[in-house]
Amino acid sequence: MTGTAAQPGPAGDIGVLVVDDHAVVRRGLSAYLESADGIEVLAEAVDGKDALDQLQRLVAEGRPAQVVLMDVLMPRMDGITAIRAVLAAHPHVRVVVLTSFGELERVHAALEAGASGYLLKDADPDEVAAAIRSADRGEVHLDPTVAGRLTRRLVSPPTGLAALTARERSILALVARGMSNHQIAAELYISERTARTHVSHILAKLQLTSRTQAALVAIREGLVSPPDTYGGAT
């Protein structure tokens, strides 16, 4: 466990807990934030578990934190798990993620866990302060690069199973169960030609070349479970 930073500042300052497993990063953030108007660094923590201990200690001392600045990859308890734990124990605290990783999967995981912001570590220091102030107001602040990626994901054509219609997903499941076009047609009360057309569309949308590949995609994506599948028809 690390020590606290500065003593309590002026009333009305946003109390911040800085959480990162790298001491140099913690100290650098704390030094900058201490010079930012309206922000007071109350303590530092080395990982998620330490963050929970520090938050509880600050509450006991009568100076609870309002915002936690949280890294993602840390030992003992990672940032995503820590976000959920912090919000469960301290519902009024806001968490802003500050990390080197901008993959959309991590962003989604953090936001779904309840993060009020997501910044990359190359963000301008003023933006870090702005994200803390936004979180304290109950707003969500995203790094411009991350926001751009999310926007492109939203406006780009769907891929994978999301590109399939409900009927095509149903037919893909039947393909994964080893049914031929004739069997699919009988199962869905459609013509064999229609079934063949649907299968062709599925392969094209998924950018696959065989029914076996389609079956593997269906299993991997959880559309069917492995025990339900067997050798596919040709």
N, C-alpha and C positions, 0 to 999 in steps of 0.2 A: 504494500500500500504506500502511496506517495503522500507527501505533505500537502497542506493547503497552500494556496498562492497568497494573494494580498489580503489584508484585513478588509472588513466590510466597507464599501464605498458609500457615496451619498444615497439617501433614501430614493427609491424609484429606479435605481439601476437594475438592469437585467442580470440576474445571477447566473453564471455559466459554469458548467463542469466540462472540462476538456478531457476526452478519453482517447488515448492512442498508446500503442505499445512501444513507440519510439520516443525516448526522452527528449531528443533534439526537437522533434516535431511538437511535442507538448509545450516545451519551453518557448519555442518560437511563436506558437499560437498565443500562448498566455501573455507573452511580452507585447505582442501587437494589440491584443484585445484590451489589455489594461490601459492602453493609450486611446482606445476608441470611446467616444462620448456615449454615456448611458449604459455601458457594459462593464461588469465586474466579474473577474474570474475568481470563483469561490474555492475551487479545488481542481486537482488533476487526478486521473485514474489510468492504470496501465492496461485494463481490459474490462470486459463486461461485468465480471464478478466484482472487481474493485469498484466499478462505477456504482453498482448497487449499494455497496458498503459506504461509499462516500456520500451518496444521496441520503441514505438513512442517517448518517452522522450529521450532515448539514441540517436535516430536519430536527434532529435532537438538539442541535445548537440554536435553533430558532432562526436560521437563515437559509431556508430551502432554495435550491436552484430552480430557475424557471426554464432554462434551456440546456440540453446536453449536446455537445459537439462530439460526434462519435465516428471513429474509424470502423471499417467493415471487417478486415482480416486481423484478428487478434487471438492470442492463446487463451486457453481455458473456456472463454465464452466469446464467440464471435459477435460482430456488430448486429446482425439481423436478429439473432436470438436475444441479444441484450436489449434491443429496441422493444421487443415484446415484453420482456421482463421488467424493464423500466416503466413502461406505460401501465403494466398491470399493478405494480406497486405504487406508482406515483402518477395517477391519471392526468394531473394538471401540468405535468412536465412536458415540454416539447423537445423532440430529438431532431437534430440536423446531422445528416451523414456527411463526412468529409473524408474522401478516399481517393486512391489512385486508380480505381477501377470504375470504368464507365459503361460496362456491358449492360444492355437493357434488361437482361435477366436479373442482375443485381439491383438495378434501379427499381424494377417491378417488385422484387422481394422486399426491398426496404420500404417502399411506399405502402405495400400491402401490410407490412408489419406495423405501420403507423407513423413512419418518418414524416416530418414536416418540411423537409428540405433535403436536397442531394447535391453536393458540390464535389468537384474534383480538386485535388491538392495543388493544381497549378492555377487555381482561382486567384484573382486579385484579392489582397487582404480586405479591401473595402467591401468586396462582394461577400466575404465571410461574415463581416459585421452586419451587412444588409440582410443576409439570410437569417441571422440570429434575431434581428429586430422583426423580420417578417414572421418567423415562427412564434415569437412572443405575442404577436397580434393575431395569431391563429391562422396565418396564411401559409401557403406552400411556396417555397423558393427553389427553383431548379437551375443548375448550371446551364448556361446557354447551349453548350455543346450537347449535354444530355437532353435538354428540351428539344433541340433540333432533331436528334435521333428519334425521340418519341413521336414527334410530328411526322417525320418521314415514314415511320412505321405505320402511323394511323392512315396516311393518305396513299401508301403504296398498295398495290394489289395483294390480296391475301395469298398465302402460300401454305403448303402442307395440307393437312386435313381441313383447315379453315377455308381452303379454296373449293372444297367439295360441297355439293348440295346435300340436303338430308337424304334424298333418294340414293345419291352416289355413295354416301357413307354407308347406307344399308347394304348396297351391292358390294362395296369393298369388304364388309364384314362377311358376306357370303363367299366371296372369293377366298378370303382368309380361311374359311372353313372347308375349302377344297372343292366347292361346287363348280360345275361346268356352266357354260352359258345356257345350255338346255335346262339344267337343274335350277338355275337362277330364274329363268323365265317361268318355269312351273311354280316356283316358290312365290313369285311376286305377281303372277297372272299377267305377264307381259309376253310379247313375242320374243323369240330367240334373237331376232335381228336387233330389237330394242335393247336387249340385255347386252349383246355384243357391242353395240354403240356406246352404252353406258360404261362398259369396261374400258373401251378405247379412250373415252373422255377422262376416266379416272387415271389411267396410265399417263396420258398427256399432261394433265394438271399436276400430277406428282412427279413428272419428269422421270418416269420409270420405263423399263423396256419389257418387263415380264410380270406375269401373275404372281410368281414366287416373290419377286421384290415387293409387289403390292401387299402380299400377305405379311411379309416381314414388317412393313411399315405399320400395318394395322395392329400387329402384336406390340410393336415398340411404342405406339401411341396409345395403347390401352383400349383400342376399339374392340378387340377380342383378347381372350387370355390364351396362353400357349396350349393348355390342355384341350382347348376346343379346336385346334388346328391339326391338319395332317397334310400329306402330300397334295399339292394343288393339281387341278386338272389342266390339261393343255388344250 
